[in-house]
Amino acid sequence: MTVVLALRCANGLVLASDSQITDPGRGLTYPAQKLHTLGAHAAWGGSGSRAVLYDVEQVFSREPDSILEAKDIGHALQARILPILKHHYANFIAEVPGQETGGTPATYVLAAGYVGDAPFIIDIDPNGLIGHHEETGFQAVGSGAAMAQQAHALVTHFHMSQRDVDYGVVAALRVLDALDASSPSVGGPMDICRITPEGAHHLSEDEVADVRGHVRRWVQLEQKALDGLFD
């Protein structure tokens, strides 16, 4: 199971993902990098076919500036992803002798970042359709997306869209850790990118560990408030 999520805050964006890959055809799970840079002010992540995502990564790494400088970033992303999807779909072998579990995973791409002071959260689905999520302020892709949406719904009353981006980083990690605890196919290490108009910063393992300390404090404060609810 994969989950990649994007969250909008008052002054920035957060893009986050788990790092566990599940290969049902071979019965394997292994870690893999799911978030990638997209120039200096954006990042992207994907779920689904690793072959497709590898090709997307090669194209995006060569052309980040032309994507971000395009009049319509959604169309720029779509124009680069569609030929890759069509190529893989056209050359996909549906049935392999001796392989009971076949099929190619549906591939989604989720990108977030800034062009000047304007934020964007855009996804491209397996049909090549474009989704814009700047106004709703949250989107998740991958087989764990529905669970991420539910987990996010449980923290909407904290109004992350009105808070500093550092709160969003903590909220994103809390959602991922909740999925890790509830689903054996979601696993760390967790990858987080903090994005502001000044640039995109991918957190190191030590920085993620510091954020997890804030998550624990958040949970402790909630428990303390609940303990005194009927005082």
N, C-alpha and C positions, 0 to 999 in steps of 0.2 A: 504494500500500500504506500502511496505517495501523497503528501500534502504540501502544497505551496500556497502561501497566503500573503495578501497585501492589505495593509491597514493605513488609513489616512488619519493624521493628527492635525492639530492646529497649525503647526509650523514644519511639518515634515511627513515622510512616508516610511513605512517599515515593510520590507519584503523578507519573508522567513520560510524555512522549510525544514523537514526532517532530512535524513541522509540514508534511509534504508531502501534498498531496491529488492523487490521480490520477483523472482523468475519462476513462475509456476510450471513452465514446461520442463525445467530441470530440478525443481524442488529446492532452489537456492535462494538465500538472502545474503546481501552484501552491501557495504556502505558505498556511496557515490556522491560526488558533488552535484548539487541540483541548482544552486544559485550561481550566476555568472555576471560579470560586469557588462555594462552596455554604455561605453564611454565613461566620462567622469561623473555624470550626474544621474545615472540610471542603472538599473540591474534587471535581470530577468531570470525566471526559473521555468522548469517544464516537468511534465509528467507523461508517462506512456513509453513508447518505443525508444530505447536508448539509441538505436541506429538513427532514427529521425532526429532526436535531440542533438546527437553528435554533429550531424550535418548542419543543423540550425546554428549550433555554437560556432562552427567554422565560418559561416556566412556573417553572423552578427559580429564576430571578432574582427572581421575584415572591414566592416562597413558601419561602425557605430555612429560616426559623425553624419553620414548621409541619411541614416535613419532618423536621428534626433533633429536634424535640420530640415526634414521634410515638412511640407505644408500640413500634411495629415499623417501623424505618426502611426495611427492604426492601419492606414492603407500601406504605409511603408513596411510595416511588419508583415502584413498580409502578403504583399507582393514578393517577399523573400521566402516566406514559409510555404505558400501554396505550391510552388514548383517542387519543393522537397517532398511534401505530402503526396503529390501526384506521382512522383517518381517511385516512391516506396510502395504506394498502393498498386501501381501498374506492375511492379516486379515482385509482388508478394506471393509466396507459394502457400496456398491455403491449407493444403493437406500434405503432411510429410509422413511417409510410411514408418511405422514403429513409434510414432509420437502421438500419444493419446491426447495431450493437451496442446491444442494449436491456437492460432489467432494472434494478431498483432495488437498490442495495447493501443487504445485511443490516445492520441497525443494532443496535449494542451500546452500552450505557452502563455505565461503571465509575465508582463513587464510593468515596471513602475519607475517613475523618475520625474525630473523637472526639465522643462524648457524655459529658461529664465526663471520667473517666479510662478509659472503655471505648472501644477502637478498633473500627472496622468497615471491612471491604472487601467491597463488594457489587456484583454486576453484574446487569444485566437483559438477557436475550438477545432476539433478534428475535421469539421466540414469547411474550415477556413473562414468562418464567420467571426466578425469583430465585436467584442463587447467593451463598453466604456463604463468604468465604475468609480470615477472621480467623485460623483455626487453621493452615491451610497456609502462610499468610504471603506468598503471591504469587499474582497473577493478571494475565493479559494478554488484551486483546481487540483485534480488528482482523485484517486479512489477514496481518499479520506476527506474530500471537500465537504460532503454533507455533515460529517462529524465536526469539522472545523466551523461550519456555519452555526451549528447548534452551540458549540462552545463559545463562539463569539457572541451569540445572542444572550448568553448568561452574564456577559460583562458589559452589555450595551448601556446599562444604567449608570456606568461610570463615565459615560460621555467622552470617550477617547478622542473623538474628532475635535473636541474643544480643549484638549490638554496638550502639553508639550510632547514632542516626539519621543522623549525618553520614557514617558509613561507607555507609549505605544510599543516600544521595544519590550518592556516588561510584560505587557498584555499579550503580545505575540508569543513570547516564550512560555507564558502560562498556558496558553491554548495548546501549543505543541506538546508541552509536558503532560497535559491532561490527556491528549490523544495517545501519547507514549504509554501512559499508565493504563489506558483502557483498551488498546489494540496492540496485539503482538506484532503486527506488520508495520507499525510506525516506530521508528527508532532513531536514536541520536548517533553521533553528536548533532545538535541542532545548529542550523546555519541562519544567521541574521544579518541583514543589511539595513543600516540606518541612512536614510536619504533626506537631504535638505537642499535648498537652492544652492548651497555652497558646495555640495558634492555628495557622493555616495561612499559610505564607509562600511566595509565588511568586518564584522566583529571577529576578533581572535577567540580562541578557545578560552583564554583567561578572561577576556571581556564577557563572554557568555556566562562563565562561572560567576562573575560579579553580578550580572543581571539576575541569575538564578537566586542569589542571595536576597535581592529585592523582592523576588517572587515569594520566597519563604516569609519575609517580613510582612508582605501584603496578606498572605494567608493567616499569619499570626494575628494581625490587626483585625481581620474579619472575625476570627474566632473570639478574640477579646470583646468585640462589639456584640457578638451573639450571646456570649456568656452574661453580659449585662443587660440584655434586652428586656427582661422582666423585673429588673431591680426597681 
